[in-house]
Amino acid sequence: MIGIVWRRAARELQPLVAALALFAPAPARAQQPAPVYVEEKDPAVRQKLAQWQDLKLGLLMHWGTYSQWGIVESWSLCSEDEPWCRRSMDDYAEYKKAYEALQTTFNPVRFDPERWAKAAKDAGMKYVVFTTKHHDGFSMFDTKQTDYRITSPKTPFSSNPRADVTRAIFDAFRAQGFMVGAYFSKPDWHSPDYWWPYFATPDRNPNYDIKKYPERWARFVAFTHAQINELMSDYGRVDILWLDGGWVRVRRDAEIRDEMNRPDYKFMHYQSQDIDMPRLVAEARAKQPGLIVVDRDVPGPYQDYLTPEARVPDKALPYPWEVPMPMATSWSFARNDTYKSPRALVHMLADVVAKGGNLLLNIGPGPDGTWADDAYDRLAALGAWTRVNGDAIYGTRPIAPYTDGKIRLTQGKDSSVYAIYLADDGETQLPRYLSVTGIVPAPGATITLLGTRSTLKWEKSGTGFVARIPSGVRPPADYAWAFRISRIAR
């Protein structure tokens, strides 16, 4: 049943899936832990992390065999009773067999990474993170550790000169000056040493007792290290190792007992899953000096930046962070998906940057290797805006009070400050006055509207200032307008 599609009810769940299922949540207690950030001590990593913080806007891509069905990535293989795990068949065994057989029909013959990289660069994006392997275990790179990969003879696309799509994507984006990142799922639901075929698979965790079968877990750890070693050794410069599946982590026995005693506890195999992160990271950085490691949702020294997913924090955060956000409603390809408006994307970018973060927008390529026309349209709109207002975004840092009503504030490295005015839907004309509280220009400071030669007269007003916008000045861009204040009073 290779041509099977979601039932209508499952399709109607897709927006909810998109909101909930990016690297789906951990158990109840761990789902929203208090943020913990451990500063990196390696000078090379700190330097690259500072460079990454200057980039502000990146591209994430979820792509795999699942795009042929237009379903949520991987999660329909998971036997948890959650919205993102819904399947289109009643027989789980048959469904899993059909899902894994998607390898034999995956043939994205219109794959064109140069077009993707050019469109992303023109949009003002500066780094890319690509799913080299999601939880289902299908490797989108030429791994030697498993036959469940895009370059296997079982996969029709393996005969294509660009069958190793990870290599082609990294090369194309590096050629456009991008930092490149490898998304890699720590859990692997295809591996017999993670989900042992001898047992049923009741949840996302290993379906056996790791303490009882340590040799099986040791094989899985070796498999994981070998795959990451391939990515770090054979794919040129890699800047970010973006690890997903935060439930694969070390847990103390007391933590496990406390979790299992919760009234809403639901996992059969919640247990410590130690993949030896110290050795993994040391070996990766030996091959890729300065490598940024993002062990998502695992507090500790291997989470160089944090990733509040699919939501923009309501305040500035005191550590490096980014927001992974789908440009549409789904992370992976979904037919006739609805994309966020250009205004919403521009406002989101300004809001995230004002609070000190980066925005990582996701596009899900289709089964033929193309992006939807709407994706290109949104990228073009972002590019038109960033070309005018980029000085207010790139290389900036947050400055209190960060936000003020419709205003978002950023600070340049030359001590200038930018006030970005977020226009309402239908607001196409500049306001008569720019009013900002919380900062005051220094005596003699100038205020200019980016994209024009217009200089604004201003005067102090309470804890802020008011500047008059000359009549007849046309908006230099759509959706939001940025004003540069040369200096502020301290």
Summary of the structure (lengths in Angstrom):
residues: 490
radius of gyration: 23.8
end to end distance: 67.8
largest distance: 76.3
contacts: 1611
relative contact order: 0.13
helix: 31%
strand: 18%
